[in-house]
Amino acid sequence: MVSGWKEATFLGIGAMVGAGIFVLSGVAASKAGPAVIVCFFLAATLAMLLGSCYAELPHVILVLKELMNI
């Protein structure tokens, strides 16, 4: 696969966003102090719940599609 300017642009944007996440965790730690650990656990819990919703959505769509054909 040959990479063009679009792929290179999106790769650069992804690298900047990825590096920004590590920088922002340091900023959050300096502002929130020890409570940042609780914030990260809360964010991880919410991300897992959202991921399970996205994982379950295709199954629900498939079931509804089958029910509409009956």
ZICORNOR-V741457 format. One record per residue. RES is the residue in one small letter. PSI is psi in whole degrees, 0 to 359 (999 if undefined). Layout:
BEGIN
res: (RES | RES)
psi: (PSI | PSI)
END
This chain:
BEGIN
res: (m | v | s | g | w | k | e | a | t | f | l | g | i | g | a | m | v | g | a | g | i | f | v | l | s | g | v | a | a | s | k | a | g | p | a | v | i | v | c | f | f | l | a | a | t | l | a | m | l | l | g | s | c | y | a | e | l | p | h | v | i | l | v | l | k | e | l | m | n | i)
psi: (131 | 131 | 135 | 195 | 331 | 314 | 318 | 322 | 313 | 327 | 318 | 318 | 317 | 322 | 321 | 319 | 318 | 319 | 326 | 328 | 319 | 325 | 317 | 332 | 326 | 321 | 318 | 321 | 324 | 329 | 317 | 339 | 220 | 340 | 349 | 333 | 316 | 320 | 319 | 321 | 321 | 316 | 320 | 320 | 315 | 323 | 322 | 320 | 318 | 319 | 322 | 326 | 315 | 327 | 329 | 339 | 315 | 325 | 316 | 319 | 319 | 317 | 316 | 324 | 319 | 323 | 328 | 333 | 342 | 999)
END
